[in-house]
Structure formats: structure tokens, C-alpha cells
Amino acid sequence: MRCTFSGLLVLLSFYTTYSQKEVVHQTDSIQNSELLDEIVVKSSHFRSSLKSTPSSISVLKSAVINSSNTINIASVLNTIPGLYMHNGTLTTNRITIRGIGSRNLFGTSKIRAYYKDIPLTNGSGFSTIEDIDMKAIGSVEILKGPSSSLYGSGLGGTIQINPFSNKNNSFGSIEYYNGSFGMQKINAIINYSSSNGSTSIIYSNLHSDGYRENNETDRETISLNSSYNLNENNQLNIFATYIDLKAFIPSSLNEQDYINDPTKAAFTWGRAKGYEDYKKGLFGLSWQHKYSQNTEQYTSIFTSFLDAYEPRPFNILQEKTNGIGIRSRLNSSFQLFSKQFEYVIGGELFSDTNEYQTFENLYREYPPETGSVQGGLLSDLKEKRSYFNLFLDSKYHFSNTLFLSAGLNLNKTYYDLTDYYNNENDNLSGDYKYDLIVSPKAALTYAFAKNNMVFISSSHGFSTPSLEETLLPNGLINTAIKPESGWNFEIGSRGQIIKNHSYDVALFRMNVKDLLVARRTGDNQFIGVNAGKTTYNGLEIATYHQLIKSDNIDLKIHNAFTLNNFKFKDFVTEQNDYSGNDLTGVPNQVFNSSLFLNFKSGAYISANYNYIGSIPMRDDNSKYSESYQIINTKFGFKAALFENVIFDFYGGINNIFDEKYASMLLINASSFGGNAPRYYYPGEPINYYFGMQLNYQF
């Protein structure tokens, strides 16, 4: 395990709120039928309860996040209806929400992501959330579809990560985790709380040999979240995260290797010993000012950096990215026609600069054990990517049971490319800006019973192409390419079925035009083109059941079901007509069921069942993946050793029945040099882990 100066911190960790006289069970604070009124959706900025929010939002509380292994967030996010996270390795992932983002080949795009107020989405529209250690996460809110005008109206939606915070206790703890494939992790948190605020410092050190060849990962992170009350009207928040990672890349496999030898790396990636090595930092400063009982101002400034080096078989990439931005909003309310009117108005300005060079990789000229060797310069480019969002959201209370919500987002995006390598005829330098994009939304909410509501909404969203997608094969900027845009129409309801049994259901249709398609022009070379229209029809259902709640036993079950019918409505590219075909990269059905069982003695058990339906792998629908189902479980015992010391010992088994499955797929994989196309990232077979945690309250 790598260790830097931050490794000298006291190795402490903590994942839920303890009291001095009572051991808090693992499933406390889990969303259930009794808590719909109590769960406050922070991302709406209206301090609305989940039950009264007129859009599809799912909330993951800290207890759910920590109910399985705390290494990979994919298993947790995949409990959310409408969301599917492909998980190739710890650092190779792709998140789709309602099918949006499925056509991106590597990584997550067309989905906005924030860590508190810091964007985790760069200027090209790519989001990375897996870098945030799960112990640094207090809760996650997933806004599905372009339902929020406050976050840029992304077609897929927004993932809002709220950092871990404990304002009630001062404590320290230590946790050690050990698992299959050489997995080791140390977690730590020091938390100080006082009447004026709180500060949490979270440290994590992770090492994994990996299930496959060329799959070793080392990651070290340290996070800070601090809140300080300057006076009764002013609060200052500081939050920061630093990540130091080196992860080798096994890449995808062809079908024969996937079936017969899934532990191997792709030949060229194994031969080059390809990897990514980067240092990344996020820093934000937020000021909250209360003008009056009804009016508050929130302003955040933030900055980020990335320093990365990535040897690939086809070249070596070296890049540096620096970003800066500001986000401010005013929340207020007043009486309008004798009824309450709430509104949020604000803006976000963001700019980042990405300087990158590519070099020849001379690994073929050296013995196999050498790995990548940097050669001559191939390209030297600088991208500047900027955007601003102006947003308005409002809520009008016609009565205690009827609400009208309306919002508007204005976006302007700019790209600028400077070529330092070719200074004459082949110079690729240029700039481009998109027209102002106006995205309105409206929703009506009606509470038809004390604990039940229904909403109907219409909203517009968009996704701009990345700068890479705007480049033509000759390197020139394609000024004809357009952002994807579409309208989402939705009806939903949430509330109680009967006491201790609640539900959340949404039925939606989204029509997207100017679909962005990555057209392959060579080995790992792609250009973006607009190729038609897509229709997204879907049904999402979640249920929460408190089956037993007594002095000795607490038993809850959560279920989530997703039914997708996503079609290419008008899709013609390179003389191929795929109109009417299923959208690639998205399962047609997903079912997830989670069980949480606590005993008064301190013992606890959680189990998760996940079924993933077949996934179209090619635009012509000639190939589909096989459906699969996996079961993970975790069990443990938590007890107070002394008045202020709590011990937690746990273990778990992932993929109990050793299912063979592809945890990530590379859609439309092509064949080069007579080699079979490489579609598959094999999922891990049955594997085990155990951990120990010691918590001390000051």
C-alpha cells in the first residue's frame, strides 16, 4: 500500500452516528415508509421532504451506502431504479440514467455530478464519482432526467454527493478491511464537534491486486469537511478532497477469452503494462448568509486540478487540467395572492484548461517485461472549456395539497483549442461556441391523501458534445455538430400503501433529437456525429417495507424495478438504417431487492439480490449480452466494549453463487488486424471480505 505524509494521520474511521450509551444499528437512517416526511432533499434547495418533491429523486442515506462493502459504489448505486452503473474495474466505470450516457464508450457523460457545490463534471461533460471514497460520503441524491433547472438541465440528470458530516459528536475510529484478490483498505475519520460547528477529516488507503492480470490498484485519499458558524446569520463551509491513484488497466476481452480465460488482460494492454497514474484535487469555500427568516444567500467558489500520466498501447497521454468556478443562489419566499411563493435564482460560472500531449509508445521494441516506453511527441494541445448556467426555480402553493413548480435554465458553452505541435498548414487551433440553450420545466403536485401524492411534469434538457466529439478526422472543428436535446414527460407518485409500507413510482417518456454517436475511425480513434432521434419510455418502481420492528428485531426490505423500452426512432449512419432498433448499452429490465436485519444484541445482516436483463451490444441489434443475477451479503456484530468505545466486526460474500457475467460492456466493439472484437469486462467471481472497526467518542 502506498503511503505519503497523509499516512501519518491517526488511522481512524467512522460510518454512522453513535451515542455513548446505545449501539446504533447498521440500518438506522435507512429510507423507509416511516421516514418519507423526514427525508429532506437538499438538492431541491427548497428544503422539501422527499414525499412532496415533484420529480424523480432517489436518496441514499449513509447507512445504505455502508450496508455492503465500502470499496465499490456500483453495487449501491445499482439499487436505484432507472440507474445502471457498468463496472469494469475500480477505475473503469460508466453510469447511465434512463439510458442517457449509454453510448459513451469510456466513462460517464451527459450526467451532471456534484460533490456538495463542487462540480465533478469537467468542461467536456465527463463525470467521475468513483474517486470519492465511500467513507467520505454522507448521502447521495439522484435526480433522474432533466428535472432540475438548478444543475444545467443535463439529459440524464444529476448525481448530488453530500459529504460526510457529524455535528453532534466528537470521535475518532479506525477500520481495517481485507478481501479477495489482495484487497486491503484502511479508513480513518477524526471528527470534532462544538456549538459553533464541526470538522471531519477522512483518510483512506486502498490496495488491490485485482481479479485480472495487469489489474493492480493503489489509491490514497484524504478529505476535509468543515462548517463554522461565524454568527447567527453567517456560516462558512470548507470542503476539500485529494486523491493519489495508480491503477493498471486490463481493458476488455473478446468473447472466447471472456468465456475461457477471464482473468487475462487484453493482449496489447498487458504487453504495454498500460495504466493510469494521477493526482487530483478538489477545493471549495462556501458562505451562507441569512438576510431574514425567509431569505438566504449561498455562494461557493471552487477549484480543481488533475495531473495525469497514462501509457496506452497506441500512445502515451500526459495531461494537466486546472478548473475554477463560482456558484451562487438566492433562496427566498413571500406571499403572492395570499399564497406562499418560494423561489431560487442564481448562476454558475465554470472554466477549465486541459493541456495534454501524446507520445509514441515504444513497448514493442523492448522485451515483454519492460512495459511502456515513452517515445517521440505526437501531439501537443491545449483546450479551454467554459460555460455558464443561469437558473430559476420556483414553487407556488395553491393550497396545502396543490403545488405548482416552474423553472428555467440558460446555458452557454465555449470551447477553444490551441495546437502547439503543428504550427503551419496542419494547425488544428480553433474555437467554437454553441447557441444559447433555453431549458424550461413545469410540474404540478397534488397530495390526494395525508401520506400520498402524485405529480406530473414536463422538462427540457440538453447535452453538449465534448471538444473531442467536435473534431473531424482531419482535426478541424466541426461547426455543424449540435448538442443533444430533448423533452421529458413524466407522471409519478409516492407515499404509503399501508402503514410501514411505502412506494415510489414514475412513468416517463423522453424524446431526444440530434443523437450524438461516436463513429470509430481507427483503433481507439473516434469522431462525433449527430445521427438522429431516440425515444426513451420507462417505468420505475421502488417499494420500502418495515416488516418487523420490535424491541429485539428490526427487519426492512427495499425493492426496485426498472422496465426500459428505449428505441432508435430515426437513426441512419454510414448508409446503415438502425431506426426501430433497441438502444445499445442499457438493460431492458433491472430488479433489485435489499434486506436489512438488526438484532438488539448487536448482530446484523444485509443481503442484496440484483437481476440485470439482456443488453443490446450493437446498433444493428445482432448481439445481446446474457442476463445475469448476483447476490451479495454482509453480516456483523457491533457492541460497546466500554462506555465510549464501540467495536464492530463484519464479513461479507459477494456473488455468492459464483455467477459468470460481464460487469461492463464495450458497445459496437470493432475488429482490427483480424482480431475478434473486444466487448467484455468480466465481473468478479465469488469473493470474500472481512473488516474490523473501533470507534472512540471523546
Summary of the structure (lengths in Angstrom):
residues: 698
radius of gyration: 24.8
end to end distance: 29.7
largest distance: 80.2
contacts: 2508
relative contact order: 0.14
helix: 7%
strand: 59%
